[in-house]
Amino acid sequence: MKCLVKWAVTFCFIFLGFLCHRAGILVWNPKPSSTDSPSRLKFVVHEGDQDLFALTQVRTADDLAKKDDGYRNHAFNDLVSTRIGNIREIPDTRHQNCLNRQYPSSLPSVSVIICFHNEALSTLLRSIHSVLRRSEPDLLEEIILINDDSNLNESLASEVERHISFLPKVHQFPTEGRLGLIRARLKGAEQARGEVLVFLDSHIEVNQGWLRPLLAPILADPSTVSTPVIDLINADTFAYSASPLVKGNNSKSGSRSRKTVAQIDSSGWCPSGGFNWGLHFKWDNVPPRPDPSEDIQSPTMAGGLFAINKKFFYSIGTYDPGLDIWGGENLELSFKTWLCGGRILLVPCSRVGHVFRKRRPYGNRQGQEDPLIKNSLRVALVWMDEYAVCNQRKHPVCVRAEFLTEIEIGWPEQRENYYRVRPEAKAVDPGDLSERLALKKKLNCKPFKWYMETVYSKGSDLMPIKESQLRTKKDEKYIIRLVGGSVPLCLGVPPGDVASRSTPVGVFPCSRKKEMIWHLTSLDELRLAGGLCLETRVRKEKPPVIGKCHLQRGDQEWKITEKTHGALYNLASGLCLLAPDDVRLKPGALVRMGICDPDERMWEFIATG
């Protein structure tokens, strides 16, 4: 009998562990060992370079194939993302003042809406778990997943459904055909039961204490739209770092401090949303504040991550239903919020990490042109008044928007506006604007001139500071020589190409010319002659090149294992910089990326003044 009870208890523990693992409550993240199967390992992410090396390293052909598939299908390194697992700890990036702020005990309930189209399962599940783990249960009403006709992986919907069946408050809703982000979010809003809608992307990780700071301003003023500070999740390494436009990590985080590219020594700097006359969103940086934890008014928002009172969202007409797929909806909602009685606050004490990709991994619907121009044109014609400006009275767009005619006459020549920057928009039909214009009149919205003079004025302290104030300085200079061989060969580019972007990198007879002087910066960049950066390509077979330094690490981040006889390892690719695959090794031969192998020829890093 005792034996039977013992076996029954053992079985219950095993079964409970299985359920927890399926639900992502427990995640096994062992350290690698010589006997482990590399393709099955999930590594713990730390700030240390050794752990990043283990996490990103490509060890087998299967690893390389998964990495390449991830970049092709999702525009990020899904090999690394999968190794991380569904749950991980991330650094608390809030300013220390945030830890002392008090919020009302009673706050509105929240429906988190996440729309996805062909998202990687690894990032989607980690997004869900981060919201569940770091949100107060009494505030989180539900997580609504809108599966917008994902068709890349036929089993994605069923895999998501199987996983969330073990989780509370998470529901998946499919769409009938591709709606696009804008209409998919509207579908999510229709399903929501919470008082506040929080829209999040499907490749994010919310940070500690993220929710209360977003809700408190909305409780005080329901016409407030609140947005978190967006931290960076590197698309190549999935390293989590504080927003490069904000100074101030939590001193209690306990992780080794790594200063990000645009952090500066004065505390209190914070980003603010802006835009250019082509109606592209951009981040501005605003001057220091006495208290870096205080909320700041923002002229626009990025649009991927924000909280809004549901009643207010519907009172101002939600999103423009005439906008297609993706693009421009953030500025449309930003302008409408400010002009029609609301405001936008950026909340430094709310942090959400976001995977920033270098391209959109999905295209438009078959036969459809890029919707961004049409969308931005609708935004301009409805909300920007004379700042849109039609100067061709008989053009169909100008005829339809009768309030826009020849009103630019008499303006200073230097006045910028939408049509001067986007002349191609004159050939685009924006669709019927009558409903949106009627809404604008019904809400008694302010003119755009008020917005430009009051919210985004050049005299306002919200206008950007110079980027030069944010750049890091160069650290060390090296000539990088290939070890071995009868003729000394060094890493560089052909003479005259030192400033030419996308120039492939090779080996040449060593000299102290600028074509071979590499500056190793505090971001682990290798800048040729202090200018362009050594950059690996997504596909292994393409040789490394020099490209514009983007200050985001990733494909331009290099690790030196040893300066006298070491490897040059790139975290983004998980590969090492190798000698040309040429037995004769002629000068000018191109270097290559490959699986790190101690039998390959190494590099020597010779310091130069």
N, C-alpha and C positions, 0 to 999 in steps of 0.2 A: 504493500500500500504506500509506504514511504517513497519507494522508488517511483511509483506511478505519479505521486504528487510532485516529486522532484522533476520528472520529465515534463509534466504539465506546466510547471512554473517556468522551466527553461524555454519551452515552446512559446509561452506568452511573451517572454522578454524578446525572443527572436522576432516574433511577429510584430510586436510593438516597434522594435527597431526598424523593421522593414517599412512599416507605415510611415514612420518619422522620416526615413530617408527618402521615400517617394514624395513626401510633402515638402521636402527641402528643409525640414526642421533640423536634421542632422546632416552634415556634409563632411565626408571623409577627405581630408586634405593632407595626405602623408608627404613627408619629405622623400625625395628620390633616393633610391639606393641602387646598387649595382645589379640587384636581382629583380628589381621591379620592371614591369613592361612599360616602356616610356609612353606608348600611345594611350595607356589607361590611367596615367597619373593625373592628379589634380593638385596643384601646388598652392601653398599659402602665399599671398601677396604681402610683401613688406617693402619698406623704403630701400632696404639694402640692395646693392647692385648684384650680390650673389644670388639672391632670390629672384630678381628680375631676369638674370641670366638663365636660371633654371626654368623660369616660366616661359620665356620667349624662345628658348633654343629649339631649333629644328633638328631632330635626331634621326629621323627616318624619312624614307620617300613618302610614306603615308602622312606624316606630319606636314611635309611640304605641300602635298596635294590638298590637305584640309585648309592650310593657310591660304593657298592660291584660290581655292573655292570661296573662302570667306571674303577675300578682297573682291572677287568677281561678282559675287551675289549680294554682298552686304556693304562693301567698301570699308571693311575693317577686318582685323585679325581674329577670326573666329576660333582658330586654334588656341590662342591665349584665352579668349573669353570662355571657351568650354573648359579649359583646365582650371579656371578660377572657381567654377561651380556656381550654385544658385545664391549662396550667402558668403559674404566676406565683410571684414572690418575695413573701414576707410578712415582717413584722418579727419578729425573734427576741425574744420577750417574757419569756424566763426571767430570773430574778434572776442577777446576775453571779456569785454564789457557785456557781451550778449548773455553770458552766464549769470549775470546779476539782474537782468531785466525781468520784470513781473508782468504777467498777462492775466486777463480776466479768467476766472474759474469756469464760467459758462460761456461757451463759444458756439457758433452755428455748426451744424452737422455738414459733412463733406461727402460728395460723390467724386471720386477720382476717375477720370475718363482717359483711357489709353487707347489710341487707334493705331493699328499696325497693318502693313501690307508687306508680305514676304520678309518679315523680321526674322532674324536668327533666334532660334529657340533659347539659346543661352542668355542673350541680353534681355529678351522679353521676360523670362522667368526671374532673372536677377532684379529687373525693374519692379516686378510684382512683389517679390519678397522684401525688397528694401522698403516699400511703402507699408507693408504689413508690419514689419519689425520696428519701424521708426515712427509710426503714427500712433497717437493715443486712441485706444479702442473706442472710447466714448465719443470721439469726434468723427471717426471714420465710419461712415454709413455703408460704403460699398466701393468696390473697384469694378468699373465697367470696361470690359475689353471689347472693342469693335474690330472684328476681323474683316478688313476691307478687301475681300476677294483675293486672299493670298493664294497663289497658284504655282509658286516655285517648288514648294514641298507639299505634296498632296496630303501628307500625314500631319502637317503642322497643326491644323485645327483639332484633330483628335488627340495629339500629344498634349496640347495646351489644356484641352478639356479633361484629359486623364489626370493631369497634374493638379489643376485647380479643384478637382473633385475632393481633394484632401484639405483644401484651404477654406477658411471662412470668408464670407463677404465678397467673393470674386465671381463674376459672371461674364460669360463670353456671348457676344451677339454677332452673327454673320451678316454680311450685307448681300443684297441681290445684285450682283455685278459690281464693278469698280465705281465707288463714289468719289474717291479722292479724299484727302485729309479734311477739307473744309466741310463737306457734306457728311462725312463720317462722324465728325465731332458733333454736328447737329443731331445726328441719330443718337449719339451717346447722351446728349443733353435731354432728348425726349424721354430716355429711359431713366434718367436720374431722379432719385428721391431726396437727395441732400439739399440743404438750403444754399450751399455754396458749391459751385462747380470748380474743380481743379483739373485743368488739362495738362497732361504730361506726355512727353514722347515715349517711345517704346524701347529706348536704349539710354536709360537714365539710372541713377542711384540717388535717392534722397538721403540727406545727411541727418545727423543728430538734431533733434528739436526743430525740425523744419516747418512743422504745420502751424503751431500756435502763432508764431510771428506773422504768418500770412493771413490768418483769420482775424487777428485783433483789429487791424485797420478797417476791415470790412464790417465788423461788429459796430465800430464807432461811426462809420459812414458807409452805408450799403452801396453807394455809387463809386466806391473805390475799387480799382482793379489792382491787385498786389502781385508782384513778381519776385521770385527768389533771385539771389545772385547765382549765376551759372558757373559752377566749377568745371574743370577740364578733366575728361577721361580720354586719355590718349588712344586714338583709333588703332595704333600699332602695338602698343604694349599694355594698354588698359591701366596704366598707372594713373592714380587719382591725385590731382593737385589743385590747390586753391586757384580761384579765378586770377588770371595774371593782371587784372586791373584793380585788385583789392589787396591791401596790406593788412595782415593780421590773422595769424593762426591761433587756435586755442592753445594756451600754454600747457594745458593738461592732457594734450593728445598723446604725449609720451613717445611719439615717433621722431626719428631723426629729422631735423629741419632741413628742408631743401628749398632754397629761395627760388621762386619761379621767375621767369624771364622779365616780366614787367613790374615786379614788385619794387618799390622804392623805399627809402628810409623814413619818409614822413608818414606817420600813421594818419588814417582818416580818408585816404583816397578811395574813391568808389566809382564804378562804371555807371553810365547813364545811357539810355537808348536814344539814338538819333536817326537821321536818314539823309540821303543825298537826293539831288534833283532827278536822278533816274529812278527814284522810289525804291532804293535798296536800303535795307536796314543796316545800321552800323553802330558800333559801340563808341561812345565818347567817354572821356575821363574827366571828372569834375574835381575842383579844388578840395583841399582838406576840410573836414568837418570837425568841430570841437569834440564830438562823440561819434566815433566810427560806427557805432551800433545803431544810430538813429536812421529811420527810414528817410528816403530821398525821393522827391518828385522826379519822374522820368517822362520826357516828351513822347517817347514811343517804347514799345516792348518788342523783344525778339519773337514772341508769339508761341514758342513751343511749350513754355511752362508758365502758367499763370493761374490765379484764383479770381473768381468773379461771382458775385451774388446772382443766383439764378433768376430772380425776378428782375434785377437790373439788366441782366444779359438780354432777356426777352423784351424789356421795355425799350431798349435802344435798337431793336431789330436784329438781334443775334449777328451772325455773319451775313454778309450780302450773298443771297442764294445764287446770284449771277456769277460769282467767282468760281472758277473751275480748278479742280484737283488740289493745287498747292501754289502758294506765292501771293504776296500782297495782302493777305488776310490780316496779318499782324498790324500793318500800317492802317488799314481800313478801320479796324477795331480801336486802334490807338487814337486816330484823329477823331473818330466818332465819340469816343469816351470823353475826351477833353472838350470838344465843341458842344456836346449835348448834356453838359452838367456833371460829368464825372471827373475823375483824376486817376493817374497811374502812379503807384508807389513802388520803388525798388526797395526790397527789404533785406538789408545786409545780414540779419541774424537768421535768415532762411537760406540754406544752401542746398543746391541740387546739382549733382554731377551729370554731365551730358557728354556722350561720345560725339566728338566733332569729326565729321567725315569730310574728305576732300572733294567728294562728288556725290550726287544723288545716285543710288544704285538701281533705281527703277525709272523707267521712262514714262511717257505720256500714253494715253489710250491710243490704240492703233488708228492711224490716219489723222491724229490731232496734233496741231502745232503746240509749241511750248506755251502754256497758258499764262506765263508770268507777264507778258506784255499786255495781253487783254485785261488781266486782273488789275495790273497797276494803272492801266488807262481808265478803267471804271472808277478806281479810287480817286484818280486825279480829277476826272470830270464831275464827280459827285461832290467831293469834299474840298478841293483846292481852289475853287473859284478862279480869280484872275491869275493865280499862280500856275494854272495849267495852260491857259492861253491858246486859243485857236487864232491863227492869222490868215486863214483861208476861209472867207465867209461862206463859200459855196461847198466846202467839204462836207460830206454827209455827217461826220461827227459834230462839226460846228453847227450844222442846221439842227441836229437833234438836240444839242445842248445850247439852246438859244441864248442862255445867259452868258455864253462865252462867244464874243465876236471879235471886234478889233480893239479890245480894251487895253492892249499893250502899248498903244500909241502914246508917245510922250514918256514912256518909262526910260530910265537910264539904260544905256547899252549893256552895262555889265550885269543887269538884272538876270539871274538865272531862273529857269522854270522848266517844267516837265518836258514840254515839246522841244525845247532847244537841246536837251540832253538825250531825249528818246525820239528822234525824228521818224524812226520806223513805225512808231505808234500811229502816225497819221494814216497809214494804210490798213489799220486794224479796226474791225467793227466791234465796239464794246458791248453790243446788245442793248436791250431796252433799259433805260435808266429812270423811267418815269416813277416807278415804285420807290426807288431809293431817294429821288429828289422830293417826292411827296412826304416821305418819312422825315427827311431833313427839315422840311417846312413845318410839319406837324409838331416836331420836337422843339421847334424854335431854337435851332442850333446856332451858335455864334459863327461869324464869318472866319475864313481861314486866316485872314489878315490879323485877327485878334490872336490866333494861335502863334503866328510867327512873331508878333510883337510882344506877347506876354509869356508864352510857354517856351518857345525855342528862339528867343531873341539873342542877337549877338551881344547884347548887354547883360544877358543872364549869366549867372554863375554855372549854368548847366552846359555852356558851350565847351568844346573840348580843349584840352591842353595839347602842347606839342608832343608828338611821339618821341622826339629826341630825349625828352625828360624821362622816358621809361626804358630806354635801351640799356643793355648790360655792356660792360667794357670787356675788351679782349684780355686774355690772361697770358698764355705762353705761345712761343713760336718754335716750330720744328721743321726740319727736313726729314722726310720719312723714307728711309732707305730699305730696299729689299735685301734681306740677309742672303749671303752666298752668291755664287756666280763670279765669273772672271772679270766682268765689267760692272762697276758700281751703277746701279739703276735706282732711281728715286721716283716717288709718286708725284704726278703733276699733269699738266696739260700742255699741248703744243704752244710754242711761242706765239704771242698775239691773241691767244684765246682765253686769257685769264679773266676777262670780263664778259665772255660769251656764255649765256645761259644754255643749259642742256649739252654742253661740251662733254663728251665721254672722257673719263680719266684713265691714264695709262702710266707706263714707266718710261723714263728718259734718263740719259746720262746725267748724273748728279751735278748740281751746281747750286749757287746761292741766288739764282735769279728768282724773281717774284712768282714765276710759274710753278715753283716748287716750295714756296714758303707757306706753311700751314699754321694758322692761329687756332690753338685749342682754347675755346671759351668756357665760361662758367656753366654754359648749357651743354657742354660736351659736344659742341659743334667743331668741325674742322673747316675753318674759313680760309680759302685760298687767297693769299696776299691781303687778308683782312676783308675780302669782299664776298664773293659767292661761296656757298657751302657745299661740302661733299655730301652727296645725296644718293641713297640707294633707290632702286626701282622696285615696284611691287613684284614684278615677275623676275625670277632668279636669272633667267637667261639674258636679261638686258643689263649691260654694264653700268656701273655707277657713273654719275655725271656731277657737274657742278650746277647748282641752281640757286635761285634767290633764297636767302636765309629767311625762313618763315617764323622763327623763334618759338616753334611748337614742339621741339625735340623730335621724337618719332623717327622718320626716315633720315633725319639729319643728326641723330644722336649716336655717338661712337664711344666705345669703351676700349681702353688700352689695357691689356692684361699685364704687360711688362714692357718697359721702355727700351731694354737692350736686346731682347729677343722675344717679342710678344706678338699676340694676335690683335687684330683690329675688328671688334665685334659691334654689329649694329643691332640694337634691341628691337627695332621695328620689324626687321626681316627675320631675326633669329639666326642670321648667317654671318660669316666672317668675310672680310675683304681678302681675296686670294690673289696670288701672282697670276699673270696671264697664262692661259692654258696653251702654252707654246714651248716646245722643247728647246727651240733655238733662242727664244726670248729676245727678239729684236727690239731695239729702242722704238718706242711708240706703240708697242703692243698694249692692248687694253686689259685692265684688271677685271676681275669678275667677283661675283658673290657665290659662296658655296658653304656646304656644311662644315662647321669648324672641325679641323683635323690636325692633331699635333705633328703629323707627318708632312703637312704642307709647309712651304717656306714662310718664315716669319718676317716681321718688320722691325727695324731699329729706328728709334725716335731720337734724332740728334738735335739738341737744343741750339738755337741760333739767336744772336742778339738782335 
